[in-house]
Amino acid sequence: MASKRVSSSYSDTVTAARGRTAGSVSGSTSYSAGVTHRTGASRTGTTTGRPTSATGQDYLTGQYATTTASRPRTARPGTARPRTGVSTLGAENQEIVCAISESRGISPIVGLSFVNLDTGEAVLSQISDSQTYVRTIHKLLVFNPTNILVVASAASPKSKLFSILEDSLDDMDSIITLLDRRYWSENAGLDYIQQLAFAEDVEAIKTAVSGNYYAVCCLAAALKYIELGMSKTFPYRSLRIKYEPSEGSMMIDLSTMKALELVQNLTKAKSKDCLFGLLNATQTPMGGRLLRSNILQPLTDRDTLGTRYDALEELSTKEEMFFAVRQALKPFLDVDRILTQLILVPAQPSLRDTEQAVNNVIMLKQFTSLIRPVFEALLGSRSSMLLEVRNLCSSENVDPVQNLVNEVINEDTTYASQPLDLRNQRTYAVRSGVNGLLDVARQTYKEAMIDALQHISDLSEEHDLPLQTKFDNTRQFYLRLHAEDLAQRTLPAIFINVYRKKDNVEFQTLDLLKHNQKISDAHTEVILMSDKAVQELILAVREHMGSLFKICEGIAMLDMIASFAQLVTSQDYVRPQLSDTLAIRAGRHPIREKIQDTNFIPNDVYATQQKRFQIITGCNMSGKSTYIRSIAMMTVMAQIGCFVPAQYASFPVIRQLFARISLDDNIEANASTFAAEMRETAFILRNVDGQSMAIIDELGRGTSTRDGLAIAIAIAEALVESRALVWFATHFRDLATIMAERNGVVNLHLVINNADQDRLEMLYRVSSGAVEEEHYGLKLAKVVPLPTDVIEYAEMVSATLERAGKKKARASLAVVVARKRKLMLNLKEHLVQAKDSQMADADLSQWLRDLQREFVVRMSALEEEEREIREGVVRDEEMEGSELQSVREGTAETESTIRPGTRGSVVESREHAGGFVEDEAVERMEIDSTSEDMLTVQHTRSESISAR
Ligand SMILES: Nc1ncnc2c1ncn2[C@@H]1O[C@H](COP(=O)(O)OP(=O)(O)OP(=O)(O)O)[C@@H](O)[C@H]1O
């Protein structure tokens, strides 16, 4: 319906656009002229790229303006560049226009279209999102657009999406622009696809976007804005249009990206100590960009990952091929940008554009000449991805373009990075003969150059000064002298425009300025005379843009894989398997192991549905965070096609990754930290599902121990229910006790060596069960210089409290039954794995025998325990001391009568403690009782589940 409402006036516009784009470069002018009544005001802003921000006035519709004008951060200058580059994720500065629209409903459907003006690429996406728009925001964060176009009506009254967008602006480098609804037109979007997509892609894209109405409308809005608002147009068959389904990638929210330091180090934004920094050994800008976007949205398609692993394996095992590829990739410039500049038509070309066009053609020539070495480097490749890149680089794709270039450009013209060299290359780029007067102009250029250099050499002799000849694009030729060379002399008056730069003095002469002008005029003449030939060449090359962009993509992919290969060959990494089980042998934290001086201790990880919720306990600094972070990082690495730091690794495909990590190392986290962590956790709980992974560190630290524990338990319960794979690092030992019997829960701890009474040695080794060492606080205190008598007193108090608080949790029938059930389920899971296993027969049968033995031993023990309970045998060896008697009396009747904070015990413990830390004593007792309460609830719950 909406498309019908906007179609009439809009399709006229598109028809006009079609007439133009199908034609030639000049077409853009005629089209723009056709809408002068709308764009007139923007003419002066042609190069600004920010039509609304300068004035806040809409000249397209009279209806849109930057909505965030009142926000200081959006009050930007009217130029599109340079961008601040301060986005949270440190994204590269690129000019990206995004249009967004949605269908409102319980689960909103959001259409997005990103048009990148630097790389000539349009990415369409349509997302079924939740009420928090988490996926939409994720996409926006990944692309970090310059400008987000929103349907004007969404701003008043503000839609939920609009408010969320505004809130997320701080994490992006974007401004919001409102645009009239009529620009969101499906027909116009489809027309654009028909006109602008490369011929070979049109049908595939149309199929991919069919049914994705909102995404297509957004493409129309973004392209229309670029045309009318920014005065830039994409000619016929020049845009790479892609549809990116949101299901194809892992969703990672912003706080997870930050917490895991995926693309930026938390403490030092410029540091390379982040996953991107670790993996980025790419040699081309395209490769680097591809890597970054992969890290932020890892793949979920097993087949594609498989082809990446194959390619990486091949590159990392064939040394010669690897070095040849790296060598071949080294000289590539930013081809995406070059190709895009070749297709983007400036509305009113300036002399600078004309000059840049020659530069672009020279860069294109260099690009085409670099493709063959890549093809040759890949000779003998076997993996499908490397073969595909090789085919893309074959002469059949490159020769047609190379022949076109060679017809116009001199054979020995090459790209040069130094401005003077590049100017010379530009001057001699076009073959003589294309214009009779070109050679005359070149002669003038040459003579002017000789005169200028002669003038400099004369000056040097006349004034007896070792003058250095320098050149830059603004001053052109100028002279430089080391300050010391002037000694006691003053600079002769002939030298003007004098600047002091550190130890150097820079200047010119009036004659040199004249020479500069003469050279510049001659150069301009050459460029203008070359222009026609250059523009014709560009037009002819555009026919081949599709294959050139594909080659460029292939090279980016090769670069990324070669970058991985560089890492995996220098470190000890392993190819991951993709399966239903997460199993890692001797896994390491990829960044920690690189940056820390001491040896990194590897650890194992094993998680299935039966072991999906893993509680990690251990004392401070024992390595809990490092362990759980390493799991998330290795998962990301595996899902971008990289190998992982382990001896063996297998991963299930994870579709959503969450990390809630306390970034505040201060143990006494405050209330605002607590509020933030609760917000983040609520976000996780709302979105987590059975295909998610979550790592949670130190939850509930910012509140009282009891509340913290209660919250941690409630959240843990919800996470267990979600069936996600969760690692939950905590200081709450009671959490481990309470959750222990819950199906799917595993307790792990970080081992410490406490053989020495006064020392605590971290072993950084993960072991099963919850942590037992309880006095690590005191041991750590001994390391710092606290007075001995204070420590002795603290030890005495601690021992008293411990005795008071320690009562053995009576093994109830429910607990034993739950344990037996868990054992059975574990056995079943192992047997299913054995059925699908690819182990050798002999190994398998040995493994099954071990499994059987272990099962029988454990089951017999449990049955024995059950029998004892049934016969009413209650052992209670550890209960001692009169103060515990009261606890027992208070709890002995039935489990359901246990009440938090049994007062009798508290009074006793206070006396023992001599009034010291009495509040803590109260709390400790309360927790112990609370734990037991919860344990009872827990068992009731698991019994009811098992009954079901
Ligand atoms: N596997 C390991 N091998 C070697 N060193 C390690 C390992 N894991 C952690 N470490 C070292 O121990 C330090 C503390 O690790 P981490 O922050 O993971 O501990 P934690 O238990 O989470 O601490 P806290 O409870 O105080 O947050 C790290 O900075 C690192 O230097």
The ligand as a Tripos MOL2 file, in Angstrom:
@<TRIPOS>MOLECULE
LIG
   31    33     1     0     0
SMALL
NO_CHARGES

@<TRIPOS>ATOM
      1 N1         45.9990  -19.5960   32.2290 N.pl3     1 LIG1
      2 C1         46.8270  -18.6560   32.7010 C.ar      1 LIG1
      3 N2         48.1570  -18.8140   32.6030 N.ar      1 LIG1
      4 C2         48.9860  -17.8820   33.1010 C.ar      1 LIG1
      5 N3         48.5950  -16.7460   33.6880 N.ar      1 LIG1
      6 C3         47.2840  -16.5340   33.8210 C.ar      1 LIG1
      7 C4         46.3260  -17.4750   33.3300 C.ar      1 LIG1
      8 N4         45.0990  -16.9980   33.5830 N.ar      1 LIG1
      9 C5         45.2690  -15.8170   34.2060 C.ar      1 LIG1
     10 N5         46.5810  -15.5440   34.3540 N.ar      1 LIG1
     11 C6         47.1570  -14.3580   34.9990 C.3       1 LIG1
     12 O1         46.4000  -14.0580   36.1330 O.3       1 LIG1
     13 C7         45.9240  -12.7330   36.1080 C.3       1 LIG1
     14 C8         44.5330  -12.6620   36.6910 C.3       1 LIG1
     15 O2         43.6570  -13.3740   35.8680 O.3       1 LIG1
     16 P1         42.1130  -13.0900   35.8960 P.3       1 LIG1
     17 O3         41.8440  -11.6360   35.8410 O.co2     1 LIG1
     18 O4         41.5390  -13.9580   34.8450 O.co2     1 LIG1
     19 O5         41.7290  -13.6310   37.3310 O.3       1 LIG1
     20 P2         40.3160  -13.6240   38.0560 P.3       1 LIG1
     21 O6         40.2260  -14.8820   38.8010 O.co2     1 LIG1
     22 O7         39.2370  -13.3460   37.0930 O.co2     1 LIG1
     23 O8         40.5150  -12.4190   39.0370 O.3       1 LIG1
     24 P3         39.3780  -11.5910   39.8000 P.3       1 LIG1
     25 O9         38.5480  -12.5720   40.5430 O.co2     1 LIG1
     26 O10        40.1750  -10.7190   40.7140 O.co2     1 LIG1
     27 O11        38.6140  -10.8400   38.7650 O.co2     1 LIG1
     28 C9         45.9710  -12.3370   34.6280 C.3       1 LIG1
     29 O12        46.2170  -10.9950   34.4830 O.3       1 LIG1
     30 C10        47.1150  -13.1660   34.1000 C.3       1 LIG1
     31 O13        48.3070  -12.4690   34.2220 O.3       1 LIG1
@<TRIPOS>BOND
     1     1     2 1
     2     2     3 ar
     3     2     7 ar
     4     3     4 ar
     5     4     5 ar
     6     5     6 ar
     7     6     7 ar
     8     6    10 ar
     9     7     8 ar
    10     8     9 ar
    11     9    10 ar
    12    10    11 1
    13    11    12 1
    14    11    30 1
    15    12    13 1
    16    13    14 1
    17    13    28 1
    18    14    15 1
    19    15    16 1
    20    16    17 2
    21    16    18 1
    22    16    19 1
    23    19    20 1
    24    20    21 2
    25    20    22 1
    26    20    23 1
    27    23    24 1
    28    24    25 2
    29    24    26 1
    30    24    27 1
    31    28    29 1
    32    28    30 1
    33    30    31 1
@<TRIPOS>SUBSTRUCTURE
     1 LIG1         1 GROUP 0 **** ****
